[in-house]
């Protein structure tokens, strides 16, 4: 385990849902953090970060644009490690896929890795997604999906599902860059990230939970592969950063489950809400698995249960006034 007291690390996308939780964890573990935000003037991006314990002495905020290389260099300078989380997440209507999703995801990732390589960063943790693993309709039906599985790019283009395409192309570009330039990278592939909300706005995954509580019957056929607590996602990033033995991709879900399983559990825990009854198998052909995230479990992860993820998520939505 390689933790160094006071070590400087950079977190891109520090004001986001996972980013905020990771910042909190890094500060708690004694790291000094360079965190990037889109706009330093926007208090919705900065206030919840500045309020964290340890932030006053060990957190520096940088304004960064993924397509402006110099803004990335400023944030990465002096960091021993980089956590690259910043990437647009639009699961709903995408009007201009190149501009809204693909460019920032792919070129942004290469820009961050280039800066890391130029500035002598020791290890980069890249936040990919389950969306770089599914949809993958050609994966054998009798095999549980794992880190060897990749999203089918042609299927995404055909069906116009741009977010998985952006995450897949960005992750593939990262591996290519790392191999070519000799940069040490390791990847985390989180599922549907839920739990307590630190930022003032909701991420796409927590909006899924909110919609479900409001009676939405969407089944996310090409998206869902399992829920994961935001604290576990933050911890997974720290584990793969500090364990030099960690290599490759790391599936990060409490279990591989269907969205139907998740909806049924929400309905059972919160009968007072109008949760719809969904079909049992909402993700056709997906095999369920309790220990799909074996690589992280081997590093010491004990995943928070789906029940607790839901409870923490609903409590947070209530306390923030999204539901009564």
N, C-alpha and C positions, 0 to 999 in steps of 0.2 A: 504493500500500500504506500502510495507516494504523496502524503499530504505535507505541505510545507507552510508553516505558520507565516501569515503575511504575504504569501505568494500572490502575485498579480495575475488575474485572469480577465479575459474580455468576454462579455455576453452580448451578442447581437440580438436585437428584438427584446431587450430587457424589460420593456413595459408591458409586454403581452401576458397572456394567461400563464403559460408554462414559464416564461422568462421571469415574471415576478416571483413565482414560487421558488425557482432555482436561485435567484438573487438572495432571497431570504435564507435559503439553506447555505449558500456559499458564505454569506456574511456570518451566519451562525457558526460555521466551521473555521472562521478566522481568516478567510481569504480577503484580499483587497480586490475590488471589482470595478472594471471599466464597463459600464452598461450603455448600450446605444438606444436612442429613442428617435422617432421621426422628427419631432419638433420640441425643442427645449422650452419653448414659450407656452406649450400646452400643458396646463396643470393636471389635466386628466391623464397625461402620460407620466408626469414626474412626481406628483404629490405622494402617491402611495409608495413610491420607491424611497423618497427622501425620509419618509416617516419610519422606515425600518430600523430596528436596533442595529447599531454598528455603522449605519449609513453615513452619519455625520463625519466619521473619521476615515472610513474605508470604502466609500462609494463615490465614483466620479461618473457623471453622466456626459455623454457625447451625442451630438446630433449627427445622424448618419443617413445617407441615401445609398442603397445597395448598388446603384448604378454610377455613383460618384466615388471613384477609387480613393481619392485623397481623403475623403471623409472617413473611409474605413481605416486607412493607415493611421490617422490620428488616434482612433480608438484602440487599435491593436498594439501600437507602440508601447513597449515596456512590459507586455503580457507574456507569461510563460505558456499559458494555455488559452485556447479560444473555444467558446461554446457558440456554435452558429445556429441560432434559432430563427432569425428574421427571415420570413418568407410569407407572401400574402396567402391568406386562407379564405377563399371564396368558394363555398359549396353550392350556393344558389345560382342566380342568373349571371353568366359571364358574357359581357358584350364584346370585348376585344381581348381574346385569350393571350395573344402575344404580349400586349402592353400590360394587361392587368395581372397576369399570372406567370407566363412562361419566361419572359425577360428577367423580371426581378428574381425569380426562383433560380434560373440557370446561370445567367450572367452574374447575378448577385453572389451566388455560391462561389463561382470561380474567382470573383474579385476578392472575396474574403480569404479564400485559400491562397491566392497569390500574395496578398499582404502578409498572411501568416508565414508563408515560405520565405519571403523577402526579409521579414523581421526576425527570423530564427525562432518561431514558436515551437515548443516541444511537442504538443499534441493538440489536435483539433477534434472536438466532438461535434459531429454534424447531426442535427435533428431532422431525420427524415420522417416517415409516416407509414402506418399500415397501408396508406394509399399508394405506396410504392411496392406493395405486396399483392393487394387486390385492387380492382377486379382482374382475375387471372383465370378465365373460363377453361383454358386448356390444361390446367394443373390436374394430375390424375385424381379422380373422385375418391379413391380409397386411401389417399395419403393426406395426413394432417398438414396444413400449410405451415411452412417454416421459413427460415432466413434464405433458403435457396430459391424461394418463389418470388417472381417479379411480376408486376402489373403488365398486362398486355397493352402495349402502346397503340396498336392498330384498333383494338376494340374501343379504347378511349376516344380515339379520333373519330371513329365511326359513330359512336353514341354521343359525342360532344361532351364528354365528362373531362373537364380540363384540369381540375385540381389534382386528381391522381396522376395525370400526365405530367403536370409541372413537378410534382414531388419525385416521380420516377426519373425523369430526365435530369433533374438537379442532382439526385443521388448518384446516378450513373456517371455524370460529369465529374462529381467529386472523386469517385473511385479512380476514374481515368487520370485525373489530375494528380492524385496522390501517388499513383504508380509511376507516372511519367516523371514527376518532379521529386520523388522521394520524400513525401510529407507523411508524417504519422497521423492518420485519421482513424476514427472509430465512429460507428453510427448507431443511433437509437431510433427504433421504429415504433413510436407509440400508437396505441389504438385511439378510441374515442375518450378524450381526456376530460374528466369531470371531478367535482368535489368543490371545496370552498373557493370562492372567487375573490382575489385580492384587487385586481383593477376595477375601475368604475363601470366598465362595459363588459358585456358577455361575449365569450368566444363561441365559435360555431358549434362545438360539442355541447356546451351548456344550453345553447339555444335549442338543440335537439331535445334535451330533457324538458325544457320549458314548454316546447310545442307539444310534447307527449302529454304533459300534465294538462294542457289546454284542449286535448282531444284530437290532435293531429294524427292522421292514419298513415302517413308516409312510412315506407319500410326500409328505405336506404339500401336497396338491393345491391348496389355496386360499391357501397362504402363500409358498412359496419363489419367489424370482425371481433369486437370485444371492447369492454370498457376498461379504463385504468384510472386510478386515483392520481390527481395532479401531483400530490406529494411523492408518489412512487415514481412518476416520470422524472421529477427533479432529482430524486435519489439515484435513479438509473444513470442519469448524466454524470453525477458525481462518482458513482462506482466505476463506470467505464473510463472516466478520466484518471482516477487515482490508481486503478489496477492496470499496471503495464501489461499484464497477461491478456487483458481484454482486446480482442481483435474482431474485425468484420462488423456485421450487422447484428443488432440486438432487438428482437421482437419484444415489445413492452406492453403486454396486456395481462389483466387479472386472469383471464381464460379466453380461449377462442369460443365465442358464443354467437348466437343469432340475435339480431335486434329484437325478435319476438320473445326471446328468453328475458331480455332486459326489460321490455315493456310489461311482461307478465309479473316480474319482480316488483316493478314500480306500482302496478295495480294492487298487488298483494299488500305492499307496505303502506300505500296511501289510497285506501278505498274511497276517501272523501273527494278525490279528484276524478274527473271524467276521462280516465285513461282507456283508450280503445282496446278491444280484444283483437290482436293481430294473429295472422297465421303462425303456426309453430316454426316452420322453416322459412324465414324471411330472406335468407341468403342461400339461394338454391345450390345444393351440392356442397355446402361448407361443412366440414367435419368439426364437431366440437372437441375441445381438449382442455384439460385442467392445467397441464404443465407445459404449454406451448412456449412459454418464455423461459425455457430451461437454461439458456446461457446466462440470463440475469439471476435466476434462482441459484445457479452454481456460484455466482459471485456474492451470494448472501442475501439476495432480495427475498422478502416475505411479502407477497402482494396483499394489499388491503382488499377485502371481499367486495363483491358486487353490491351486496346489501348496504355495507358501510359507505361505499361510493355514492349510492343513491341518497342515503340519509344525509350525508354531508352536502351533497349537491342541492337537495330540496331545502335543507335548513338555510343554506346560503342564499338561495333564490327568495326565500321568505324574508330573511333579515334585510335583504336589499330591496324588498318591496316589489319584486317581479310577480309574485303570487301572494294571495292572502291566506 
